[in-house]
């Protein structure tokens, strides 16, 4: 599979997630970016996203691809970075490892209907761990998401650094990327 291709056509994304990213996260960039994201959704058939509805993940991924092509891939990095701040997120913990483990919990809560993929975290040293992202979302989005979560729980003096260290990458058509996270 390649980036932007759902693993299973039956997978759906929660409408609240769609609205949070389009209205809140994109709105933090500019009104023009937010409007372009809404236009990209409308082009995929979602004209008035409802937080109570579920939408095909493939439609959402097609919207992501349009955003990356038209507004530059770094926008996806920044969207991922903001997601833990603006989305409904598990918050019953206070350490970087617990935060990085929570990415999968949040992902599972906001996707349903087949092989949705996963995020798998393993702490490898005191302030280092590996996170495998097995999902169809683009690499810049996941890097931003990982950085945003790690920064949220890292000490004030910590420098959060993420390095792609796996042997596979979605940019090359694989299903997963692995990142080493330092904090």
PyMOL commands that place a pseudoatom at each C-alpha (Angstrom):
pseudoatom trace, name=CA, resn=UNK, resi=1, chain=A, elem=C, hetatm=0, pos=[0.000, 0.000, 0.000]
pseudoatom trace, name=CA, resn=UNK, resi=2, chain=A, elem=C, hetatm=0, pos=[1.015, 3.553, -0.526]
pseudoatom trace, name=CA, resn=UNK, resi=3, chain=A, elem=C, hetatm=0, pos=[0.362, 6.679, 1.464]
pseudoatom trace, name=CA, resn=UNK, resi=4, chain=A, elem=C, hetatm=0, pos=[-3.180, 7.993, 1.019]
pseudoatom trace, name=CA, resn=UNK, resi=5, chain=A, elem=C, hetatm=0, pos=[-4.591, 4.507, 0.247]
pseudoatom trace, name=CA, resn=UNK, resi=6, chain=A, elem=C, hetatm=0, pos=[-6.858, 3.017, 2.938]
pseudoatom trace, name=CA, resn=UNK, resi=7, chain=A, elem=C, hetatm=0, pos=[-5.898, -0.518, 3.960]
pseudoatom trace, name=CA, resn=UNK, resi=8, chain=A, elem=C, hetatm=0, pos=[-9.565, -1.483, 3.825]
pseudoatom trace, name=CA, resn=UNK, resi=9, chain=A, elem=C, hetatm=0, pos=[-12.317, 0.345, 1.917]
pseudoatom trace, name=CA, resn=UNK, resi=10, chain=A, elem=C, hetatm=0, pos=[-14.714, -0.239, 4.834]
pseudoatom trace, name=CA, resn=UNK, resi=11, chain=A, elem=C, hetatm=0, pos=[-12.721, 1.932, 7.240]
pseudoatom trace, name=CA, resn=UNK, resi=12, chain=A, elem=C, hetatm=0, pos=[-14.393, 5.113, 8.433]
pseudoatom trace, name=CA, resn=UNK, resi=13, chain=A, elem=C, hetatm=0, pos=[-13.205, 8.244, 10.248]
pseudoatom trace, name=CA, resn=UNK, resi=14, chain=A, elem=C, hetatm=0, pos=[-15.193, 9.978, 12.965]
pseudoatom trace, name=CA, resn=UNK, resi=15, chain=A, elem=C, hetatm=0, pos=[-16.763, 13.258, 11.795]
pseudoatom trace, name=CA, resn=UNK, resi=16, chain=A, elem=C, hetatm=0, pos=[-15.561, 15.036, 14.935]
pseudoatom trace, name=CA, resn=UNK, resi=17, chain=A, elem=C, hetatm=0, pos=[-11.977, 14.267, 13.904]
pseudoatom trace, name=CA, resn=UNK, resi=18, chain=A, elem=C, hetatm=0, pos=[-12.614, 15.676, 10.433]
pseudoatom trace, name=CA, resn=UNK, resi=19, chain=A, elem=C, hetatm=0, pos=[-14.128, 18.855, 11.879]
pseudoatom trace, name=CA, resn=UNK, resi=20, chain=A, elem=C, hetatm=0, pos=[-11.370, 19.272, 14.451]
pseudoatom trace, name=CA, resn=UNK, resi=21, chain=A, elem=C, hetatm=0, pos=[-8.640, 19.124, 11.833]
pseudoatom trace, name=CA, resn=UNK, resi=22, chain=A, elem=C, hetatm=0, pos=[-10.418, 21.242, 9.219]
pseudoatom trace, name=CA, resn=UNK, resi=23, chain=A, elem=C, hetatm=0, pos=[-12.000, 23.877, 11.447]
pseudoatom trace, name=CA, resn=UNK, resi=24, chain=A, elem=C, hetatm=0, pos=[-9.659, 24.120, 14.412]
pseudoatom trace, name=CA, resn=UNK, resi=25, chain=A, elem=C, hetatm=0, pos=[-6.215, 23.043, 13.244]
pseudoatom trace, name=CA, resn=UNK, resi=26, chain=A, elem=C, hetatm=0, pos=[-6.460, 24.470, 9.706]
pseudoatom trace, name=CA, resn=UNK, resi=27, chain=A, elem=C, hetatm=0, pos=[-8.074, 27.601, 11.130]
pseudoatom trace, name=CA, resn=UNK, resi=28, chain=A, elem=C, hetatm=0, pos=[-4.934, 28.193, 13.178]
pseudoatom trace, name=CA, resn=UNK, resi=29, chain=A, elem=C, hetatm=0, pos=[-2.992, 28.656, 9.934]
pseudoatom trace, name=CA, resn=UNK, resi=30, chain=A, elem=C, hetatm=0, pos=[-5.356, 30.997, 8.182]
pseudoatom trace, name=CA, resn=UNK, resi=31, chain=A, elem=C, hetatm=0, pos=[-8.931, 31.381, 7.079]
pseudoatom trace, name=CA, resn=UNK, resi=32, chain=A, elem=C, hetatm=0, pos=[-7.805, 30.748, 3.490]
pseudoatom trace, name=CA, resn=UNK, resi=33, chain=A, elem=C, hetatm=0, pos=[-6.251, 27.386, 4.461]
pseudoatom trace, name=CA, resn=UNK, resi=34, chain=A, elem=C, hetatm=0, pos=[-9.386, 26.431, 6.335]
pseudoatom trace, name=CA, resn=UNK, resi=35, chain=A, elem=C, hetatm=0, pos=[-11.536, 27.354, 3.343]
pseudoatom trace, name=CA, resn=UNK, resi=36, chain=A, elem=C, hetatm=0, pos=[-9.307, 25.356, 0.985]
pseudoatom trace, name=CA, resn=UNK, resi=37, chain=A, elem=C, hetatm=0, pos=[-9.588, 22.304, 3.251]
pseudoatom trace, name=CA, resn=UNK, resi=38, chain=A, elem=C, hetatm=0, pos=[-13.392, 22.637, 3.253]
pseudoatom trace, name=CA, resn=UNK, resi=39, chain=A, elem=C, hetatm=0, pos=[-13.348, 22.892, -0.549]
pseudoatom trace, name=CA, resn=UNK, resi=40, chain=A, elem=C, hetatm=0, pos=[-11.204, 19.758, -0.758]
pseudoatom trace, name=CA, resn=UNK, resi=41, chain=A, elem=C, hetatm=0, pos=[-13.699, 17.925, 1.447]
pseudoatom trace, name=CA, resn=UNK, resi=42, chain=A, elem=C, hetatm=0, pos=[-16.615, 19.161, -0.667]
pseudoatom trace, name=CA, resn=UNK, resi=43, chain=A, elem=C, hetatm=0, pos=[-14.870, 17.932, -3.814]
pseudoatom trace, name=CA, resn=UNK, resi=44, chain=A, elem=C, hetatm=0, pos=[-14.879, 14.487, -2.171]
pseudoatom trace, name=CA, resn=UNK, resi=45, chain=A, elem=C, hetatm=0, pos=[-18.608, 14.726, -1.382]
pseudoatom trace, name=CA, resn=UNK, resi=46, chain=A, elem=C, hetatm=0, pos=[-18.500, 15.965, 2.224]
pseudoatom trace, name=CA, resn=UNK, resi=47, chain=A, elem=C, hetatm=0, pos=[-20.134, 19.387, 2.148]
pseudoatom trace, name=CA, resn=UNK, resi=48, chain=A, elem=C, hetatm=0, pos=[-21.244, 19.784, 5.742]
pseudoatom trace, name=CA, resn=UNK, resi=49, chain=A, elem=C, hetatm=0, pos=[-19.223, 17.502, 8.047]
pseudoatom trace, name=CA, resn=UNK, resi=50, chain=A, elem=C, hetatm=0, pos=[-21.282, 16.288, 10.994]
pseudoatom trace, name=CA, resn=UNK, resi=51, chain=A, elem=C, hetatm=0, pos=[-19.437, 15.439, 14.229]
pseudoatom trace, name=CA, resn=UNK, resi=52, chain=A, elem=C, hetatm=0, pos=[-21.847, 12.562, 14.843]
pseudoatom trace, name=CA, resn=UNK, resi=53, chain=A, elem=C, hetatm=0, pos=[-21.310, 10.904, 11.440]
pseudoatom trace, name=CA, resn=UNK, resi=54, chain=A, elem=C, hetatm=0, pos=[-18.609, 8.580, 10.153]
pseudoatom trace, name=CA, resn=UNK, resi=55, chain=A, elem=C, hetatm=0, pos=[-16.976, 9.173, 6.768]
pseudoatom trace, name=CA, resn=UNK, resi=56, chain=A, elem=C, hetatm=0, pos=[-15.008, 6.871, 4.467]
pseudoatom trace, name=CA, resn=UNK, resi=57, chain=A, elem=C, hetatm=0, pos=[-11.339, 7.011, 5.365]
pseudoatom trace, name=CA, resn=UNK, resi=58, chain=A, elem=C, hetatm=0, pos=[-10.450, 6.959, 1.675]
pseudoatom trace, name=CA, resn=UNK, resi=59, chain=A, elem=C, hetatm=0, pos=[-12.403, 10.189, 1.166]
pseudoatom trace, name=CA, resn=UNK, resi=60, chain=A, elem=C, hetatm=0, pos=[-10.541, 11.733, 4.093]
pseudoatom trace, name=CA, resn=UNK, resi=61, chain=A, elem=C, hetatm=0, pos=[-7.189, 10.512, 2.740]
pseudoatom trace, name=CA, resn=UNK, resi=62, chain=A, elem=C, hetatm=0, pos=[-7.990, 11.996, -0.678]
pseudoatom trace, name=CA, resn=UNK, resi=63, chain=A, elem=C, hetatm=0, pos=[-8.658, 15.302, 1.069]
pseudoatom trace, name=CA, resn=UNK, resi=64, chain=A, elem=C, hetatm=0, pos=[-5.304, 15.035, 2.891]
pseudoatom trace, name=CA, resn=UNK, resi=65, chain=A, elem=C, hetatm=0, pos=[-3.574, 14.429, -0.420]
pseudoatom trace, name=CA, resn=UNK, resi=66, chain=A, elem=C, hetatm=0, pos=[-5.172, 17.530, -1.949]
pseudoatom trace, name=CA, resn=UNK, resi=67, chain=A, elem=C, hetatm=0, pos=[-4.115, 19.597, 1.062]
pseudoatom trace, name=CA, resn=UNK, resi=68, chain=A, elem=C, hetatm=0, pos=[-0.531, 18.328, 0.772]
pseudoatom trace, name=CA, resn=UNK, resi=69, chain=A, elem=C, hetatm=0, pos=[-0.368, 19.026, -2.963]
pseudoatom trace, name=CA, resn=UNK, resi=70, chain=A, elem=C, hetatm=0, pos=[-1.935, 22.466, -2.847]
pseudoatom trace, name=CA, resn=UNK, resi=71, chain=A, elem=C, hetatm=0, pos=[-0.808, 23.818, 0.513]
pseudoatom trace, name=CA, resn=UNK, resi=72, chain=A, elem=C, hetatm=0, pos=[2.546, 22.006, 0.763]
pseudoatom trace, name=CA, resn=UNK, resi=73, chain=A, elem=C, hetatm=0, pos=[3.353, 18.854, 2.774]
pseudoatom trace, name=CA, resn=UNK, resi=74, chain=A, elem=C, hetatm=0, pos=[4.701, 20.835, 5.750]
pseudoatom trace, name=CA, resn=UNK, resi=75, chain=A, elem=C, hetatm=0, pos=[1.100, 21.802, 6.487]
pseudoatom trace, name=CA, resn=UNK, resi=76, chain=A, elem=C, hetatm=0, pos=[0.408, 18.139, 7.280]
pseudoatom trace, name=CA, resn=UNK, resi=77, chain=A, elem=C, hetatm=0, pos=[3.339, 18.128, 9.710]
pseudoatom trace, name=CA, resn=UNK, resi=78, chain=A, elem=C, hetatm=0, pos=[1.893, 21.142, 11.520]
pseudoatom trace, name=CA, resn=UNK, resi=79, chain=A, elem=C, hetatm=0, pos=[-1.605, 19.612, 11.530]
pseudoatom trace, name=CA, resn=UNK, resi=80, chain=A, elem=C, hetatm=0, pos=[-0.265, 16.466, 13.144]
pseudoatom trace, name=CA, resn=UNK, resi=81, chain=A, elem=C, hetatm=0, pos=[1.650, 18.516, 15.690]
pseudoatom trace, name=CA, resn=UNK, resi=82, chain=A, elem=C, hetatm=0, pos=[-1.508, 20.387, 16.719]
pseudoatom trace, name=CA, resn=UNK, resi=83, chain=A, elem=C, hetatm=0, pos=[-3.802, 17.373, 16.870]
pseudoatom trace, name=CA, resn=UNK, resi=84, chain=A, elem=C, hetatm=0, pos=[-3.140, 16.422, 20.526]
pseudoatom trace, name=CA, resn=UNK, resi=85, chain=A, elem=C, hetatm=0, pos=[-4.015, 19.990, 21.556]
pseudoatom trace, name=CA, resn=UNK, resi=86, chain=A, elem=C, hetatm=0, pos=[-7.246, 20.328, 19.602]
pseudoatom trace, name=CA, resn=UNK, resi=87, chain=A, elem=C, hetatm=0, pos=[-8.655, 16.791, 19.413]
pseudoatom trace, name=CA, resn=UNK, resi=88, chain=A, elem=C, hetatm=0, pos=[-10.386, 14.684, 22.022]
pseudoatom trace, name=CA, resn=UNK, resi=89, chain=A, elem=C, hetatm=0, pos=[-7.463, 12.761, 23.435]
pseudoatom trace, name=CA, resn=UNK, resi=90, chain=A, elem=C, hetatm=0, pos=[-6.852, 10.333, 26.308]
pseudoatom trace, name=CA, resn=UNK, resi=91, chain=A, elem=C, hetatm=0, pos=[-5.267, 12.388, 29.080]
pseudoatom trace, name=CA, resn=UNK, resi=92, chain=A, elem=C, hetatm=0, pos=[-4.994, 10.129, 32.136]
pseudoatom trace, name=CA, resn=UNK, resi=93, chain=A, elem=C, hetatm=0, pos=[-1.173, 10.145, 32.172]
pseudoatom trace, name=CA, resn=UNK, resi=94, chain=A, elem=C, hetatm=0, pos=[1.742, 12.574, 32.334]
pseudoatom trace, name=CA, resn=UNK, resi=95, chain=A, elem=C, hetatm=0, pos=[4.857, 11.017, 30.774]
pseudoatom trace, name=CA, resn=UNK, resi=96, chain=A, elem=C, hetatm=0, pos=[6.211, 10.961, 27.231]
pseudoatom trace, name=CA, resn=UNK, resi=97, chain=A, elem=C, hetatm=0, pos=[6.040, 7.145, 26.944]
pseudoatom trace, name=CA, resn=UNK, resi=98, chain=A, elem=C, hetatm=0, pos=[2.408, 7.112, 28.092]
pseudoatom trace, name=CA, resn=UNK, resi=99, chain=A, elem=C, hetatm=0, pos=[1.616, 9.969, 25.714]
pseudoatom trace, name=CA, resn=UNK, resi=100, chain=A, elem=C, hetatm=0, pos=[3.198, 8.159, 22.778]
pseudoatom trace, name=CA, resn=UNK, resi=101, chain=A, elem=C, hetatm=0, pos=[1.276, 4.993, 23.673]
pseudoatom trace, name=CA, resn=UNK, resi=102, chain=A, elem=C, hetatm=0, pos=[-1.936, 7.053, 23.722]
pseudoatom trace, name=CA, resn=UNK, resi=103, chain=A, elem=C, hetatm=0, pos=[-1.595, 7.821, 20.008]
pseudoatom trace, name=CA, resn=UNK, resi=104, chain=A, elem=C, hetatm=0, pos=[-2.869, 4.348, 19.201]
pseudoatom trace, name=CA, resn=UNK, resi=105, chain=A, elem=C, hetatm=0, pos=[-5.746, 4.643, 21.661]
pseudoatom trace, name=CA, resn=UNK, resi=106, chain=A, elem=C, hetatm=0, pos=[-6.845, 7.945, 20.096]
pseudoatom trace, name=CA, resn=UNK, resi=107, chain=A, elem=C, hetatm=0, pos=[-6.445, 6.480, 16.601]
pseudoatom trace, name=CA, resn=UNK, resi=108, chain=A, elem=C, hetatm=0, pos=[-8.535, 3.414, 17.449]
pseudoatom trace, name=CA, resn=UNK, resi=109, chain=A, elem=C, hetatm=0, pos=[-11.299, 5.611, 18.948]
pseudoatom trace, name=CA, resn=UNK, resi=110, chain=A, elem=C, hetatm=0, pos=[-11.562, 7.711, 15.804]
pseudoatom trace, name=CA, resn=UNK, resi=111, chain=A, elem=C, hetatm=0, pos=[-11.470, 4.985, 13.135]
pseudoatom trace, name=CA, resn=UNK, resi=112, chain=A, elem=C, hetatm=0, pos=[-13.621, 1.908, 12.638]
pseudoatom trace, name=CA, resn=UNK, resi=113, chain=A, elem=C, hetatm=0, pos=[-14.675, -0.758, 10.175]
pseudoatom trace, name=CA, resn=UNK, resi=114, chain=A, elem=C, hetatm=0, pos=[-11.881, -3.102, 9.140]
pseudoatom trace, name=CA, resn=UNK, resi=115, chain=A, elem=C, hetatm=0, pos=[-8.099, -2.961, 9.063]
pseudoatom trace, name=CA, resn=UNK, resi=116, chain=A, elem=C, hetatm=0, pos=[-7.457, 0.564, 10.259]
pseudoatom trace, name=CA, resn=UNK, resi=117, chain=A, elem=C, hetatm=0, pos=[-3.828, 0.051, 11.203]
pseudoatom trace, name=CA, resn=UNK, resi=118, chain=A, elem=C, hetatm=0, pos=[-2.142, 1.069, 14.447]
pseudoatom trace, name=CA, resn=UNK, resi=119, chain=A, elem=C, hetatm=0, pos=[0.598, 2.982, 16.239]
pseudoatom trace, name=CA, resn=UNK, resi=120, chain=A, elem=C, hetatm=0, pos=[2.939, 0.858, 18.365]
pseudoatom trace, name=CA, resn=UNK, resi=121, chain=A, elem=C, hetatm=0, pos=[5.341, 2.418, 20.864]
pseudoatom trace, name=CA, resn=UNK, resi=122, chain=A, elem=C, hetatm=0, pos=[8.247, 0.733, 22.637]
pseudoatom trace, name=CA, resn=UNK, resi=123, chain=A, elem=C, hetatm=0, pos=[10.518, 2.556, 25.062]
pseudoatom trace, name=CA, resn=UNK, resi=124, chain=A, elem=C, hetatm=0, pos=[14.130, 1.596, 24.290]
pseudoatom trace, name=CA, resn=UNK, resi=125, chain=A, elem=C, hetatm=0, pos=[16.101, 3.799, 26.727]
pseudoatom trace, name=CA, resn=UNK, resi=126, chain=A, elem=C, hetatm=0, pos=[15.362, 6.264, 29.509]
pseudoatom trace, name=CA, resn=UNK, resi=127, chain=A, elem=C, hetatm=0, pos=[14.437, 9.103, 27.128]
pseudoatom trace, name=CA, resn=UNK, resi=128, chain=A, elem=C, hetatm=0, pos=[14.233, 7.259, 23.826]
pseudoatom trace, name=CA, resn=UNK, resi=129, chain=A, elem=C, hetatm=0, pos=[11.672, 5.055, 22.157]
pseudoatom trace, name=CA, resn=UNK, resi=130, chain=A, elem=C, hetatm=0, pos=[10.497, 3.695, 18.820]
pseudoatom trace, name=CA, resn=UNK, resi=131, chain=A, elem=C, hetatm=0, pos=[7.086, 4.277, 17.347]
pseudoatom trace, name=CA, resn=UNK, resi=132, chain=A, elem=C, hetatm=0, pos=[5.875, 2.234, 14.403]
pseudoatom trace, name=CA, resn=UNK, resi=133, chain=A, elem=C, hetatm=0, pos=[3.110, 3.870, 12.392]
pseudoatom trace, name=CA, resn=UNK, resi=134, chain=A, elem=C, hetatm=0, pos=[1.203, 1.236, 10.425]
pseudoatom trace, name=CA, resn=UNK, resi=135, chain=A, elem=C, hetatm=0, pos=[-1.472, 3.305, 8.735]
pseudoatom trace, name=CA, resn=UNK, resi=136, chain=A, elem=C, hetatm=0, pos=[-2.173, 5.029, 5.403]
pseudoatom trace, name=CA, resn=UNK, resi=137, chain=A, elem=C, hetatm=0, pos=[-1.557, 8.583, 6.624]
pseudoatom trace, name=CA, resn=UNK, resi=138, chain=A, elem=C, hetatm=0, pos=[1.370, 10.556, 5.193]
pseudoatom trace, name=CA, resn=UNK, resi=139, chain=A, elem=C, hetatm=0, pos=[4.753, 10.578, 6.890]
pseudoatom trace, name=CA, resn=UNK, resi=140, chain=A, elem=C, hetatm=0, pos=[4.776, 14.349, 7.574]
pseudoatom trace, name=CA, resn=UNK, resi=141, chain=A, elem=C, hetatm=0, pos=[1.456, 14.066, 9.434]
pseudoatom trace, name=CA, resn=UNK, resi=142, chain=A, elem=C, hetatm=0, pos=[2.731, 11.252, 11.662]
pseudoatom trace, name=CA, resn=UNK, resi=143, chain=A, elem=C, hetatm=0, pos=[6.040, 13.007, 12.372]
pseudoatom trace, name=CA, resn=UNK, resi=144, chain=A, elem=C, hetatm=0, pos=[4.138, 16.096, 13.467]
pseudoatom trace, name=CA, resn=UNK, resi=145, chain=A, elem=C, hetatm=0, pos=[1.749, 14.023, 15.567]
pseudoatom trace, name=CA, resn=UNK, resi=146, chain=A, elem=C, hetatm=0, pos=[4.604, 12.234, 17.335]
pseudoatom trace, name=CA, resn=UNK, resi=147, chain=A, elem=C, hetatm=0, pos=[6.443, 15.507, 17.965]
pseudoatom trace, name=CA, resn=UNK, resi=148, chain=A, elem=C, hetatm=0, pos=[3.283, 17.199, 19.277]
pseudoatom trace, name=CA, resn=UNK, resi=149, chain=A, elem=C, hetatm=0, pos=[2.553, 14.410, 21.741]
pseudoatom trace, name=CA, resn=UNK, resi=150, chain=A, elem=C, hetatm=0, pos=[6.167, 14.116, 22.929]
pseudoatom trace, name=CA, resn=UNK, resi=151, chain=A, elem=C, hetatm=0, pos=[6.476, 17.875, 23.457]
pseudoatom trace, name=CA, resn=UNK, resi=152, chain=A, elem=C, hetatm=0, pos=[3.241, 17.956, 25.404]
pseudoatom trace, name=CA, resn=UNK, resi=153, chain=A, elem=C, hetatm=0, pos=[4.642, 15.573, 28.039]
pseudoatom trace, name=CA, resn=UNK, resi=154, chain=A, elem=C, hetatm=0, pos=[8.400, 16.242, 27.888]
pseudoatom trace, name=CA, resn=UNK, resi=155, chain=A, elem=C, hetatm=0, pos=[10.090, 18.354, 30.527]
pseudoatom trace, name=CA, resn=UNK, resi=156, chain=A, elem=C, hetatm=0, pos=[10.503, 22.019, 29.713]
pseudoatom trace, name=CA, resn=UNK, resi=157, chain=A, elem=C, hetatm=0, pos=[14.252, 21.617, 29.143]
pseudoatom trace, name=CA, resn=UNK, resi=158, chain=A, elem=C, hetatm=0, pos=[13.870, 18.605, 26.826]
pseudoatom trace, name=CA, resn=UNK, resi=159, chain=A, elem=C, hetatm=0, pos=[14.618, 18.800, 23.137]
pseudoatom trace, name=CA, resn=UNK, resi=160, chain=A, elem=C, hetatm=0, pos=[12.266, 16.517, 21.225]
pseudoatom trace, name=CA, resn=UNK, resi=161, chain=A, elem=C, hetatm=0, pos=[13.847, 14.980, 18.145]
pseudoatom trace, name=CA, resn=UNK, resi=162, chain=A, elem=C, hetatm=0, pos=[12.329, 12.450, 15.740]
pseudoatom trace, name=CA, resn=UNK, resi=163, chain=A, elem=C, hetatm=0, pos=[14.326, 10.377, 13.299]
pseudoatom trace, name=CA, resn=UNK, resi=164, chain=A, elem=C, hetatm=0, pos=[12.989, 7.934, 10.739]
pseudoatom trace, name=CA, resn=UNK, resi=165, chain=A, elem=C, hetatm=0, pos=[14.901, 4.740, 11.503]
pseudoatom trace, name=CA, resn=UNK, resi=166, chain=A, elem=C, hetatm=0, pos=[12.843, 1.886, 10.098]
pseudoatom trace, name=CA, resn=UNK, resi=167, chain=A, elem=C, hetatm=0, pos=[13.703, -0.174, 7.063]
pseudoatom trace, name=CA, resn=UNK, resi=168, chain=A, elem=C, hetatm=0, pos=[10.354, 0.554, 5.414]
pseudoatom trace, name=CA, resn=UNK, resi=169, chain=A, elem=C, hetatm=0, pos=[8.602, 3.804, 4.572]
pseudoatom trace, name=CA, resn=UNK, resi=170, chain=A, elem=C, hetatm=0, pos=[5.182, 4.671, 3.225]
pseudoatom trace, name=CA, resn=UNK, resi=171, chain=A, elem=C, hetatm=0, pos=[6.814, 7.110, 0.792]
pseudoatom trace, name=CA, resn=UNK, resi=172, chain=A, elem=C, hetatm=0, pos=[8.262, 4.029, -0.898]
pseudoatom trace, name=CA, resn=UNK, resi=173, chain=A, elem=C, hetatm=0, pos=[4.911, 2.216, -1.021]
pseudoatom trace, name=CA, resn=UNK, resi=174, chain=A, elem=C, hetatm=0, pos=[5.295, 0.295, 2.239]
pseudoatom trace, name=CA, resn=UNK, resi=175, chain=A, elem=C, hetatm=0, pos=[2.598, 0.075, 4.910]
pseudoatom trace, name=CA, resn=UNK, resi=176, chain=A, elem=C, hetatm=0, pos=[4.584, 1.383, 7.872]
pseudoatom trace, name=CA, resn=UNK, resi=177, chain=A, elem=C, hetatm=0, pos=[7.246, 3.789, 9.027]
pseudoatom trace, name=CA, resn=UNK, resi=178, chain=A, elem=C, hetatm=0, pos=[9.257, 3.518, 12.244]
pseudoatom trace, name=CA, resn=UNK, resi=179, chain=A, elem=C, hetatm=0, pos=[10.556, 6.553, 14.056]
pseudoatom trace, name=CA, resn=UNK, resi=180, chain=A, elem=C, hetatm=0, pos=[12.991, 6.863, 16.932]
pseudoatom trace, name=CA, resn=UNK, resi=181, chain=A, elem=C, hetatm=0, pos=[11.867, 9.550, 19.350]
pseudoatom trace, name=CA, resn=UNK, resi=182, chain=A, elem=C, hetatm=0, pos=[14.317, 11.300, 21.697]
pseudoatom trace, name=CA, resn=UNK, resi=183, chain=A, elem=C, hetatm=0, pos=[13.178, 13.556, 24.512]
for i in range(1, 183): cmd.bond("trace and resi %d" % i, "trace and resi %d" % (i + 1))
show_as sticks, trace
zoom trace
